[in-house]
Amino acid sequence: MGDELTSRAIADGDQDTIRAILADVCRLTDMGFAAVAHVTERRWIACQVLDKIEFGLTPGDELEIAQTICTEIRDHGQAVIFDDASVDPDWRTHPVPILYGFKSYASFPIILSNGDFYGTLCAIDPRRRKVATSEVIATLSAYARQVAVLLESAQAARG
């Protein structure tokens, strides 16, 4: 922590509107953890976090990029959503849910207006949650777009 990329990520996420979005994400999904993360080829940095399950991350904290699903989202640009990794044929043997002990997961790419991938809006929970629904997907997708606008506004304000 303490480098320029981390400082910018923290500054980007330090917005009441982003905190309100994370609260709405947790309310809508019934998940205990939501975050906005800046994701590069080499780094996953928490910009803003709402952690009701004691996952243990705060703004500026990092996860090993290879131990995230967000790196896959960065590669393919698509959201990843599942209700229960332990029974989902695509995710039950994936190392990331096993490593962190979560069952439910929803993560949406944050794409800036110039087309650049910034990171993800994600939510996790150690219990099974019903998140792979059209309502949740549409709402979280809209939130990811709104977060992109908020991040760009913060960056523009800083110059």
PyMOL commands that set and color helices and strands:
alter all, ss='L'
color gray80, all
select helices_A, chain A and resi 4-13+16-29+65-67+70-76+95-100+134-158
alter helices_A, ss='H'
color red, helices_A
select strands_A, chain A and resi 33-39+44-51+62-63+80-82+104-111+117-125
alter strands_A, ss='S'
color yellow, strands_A
deselect
rebuild
show_as cartoon
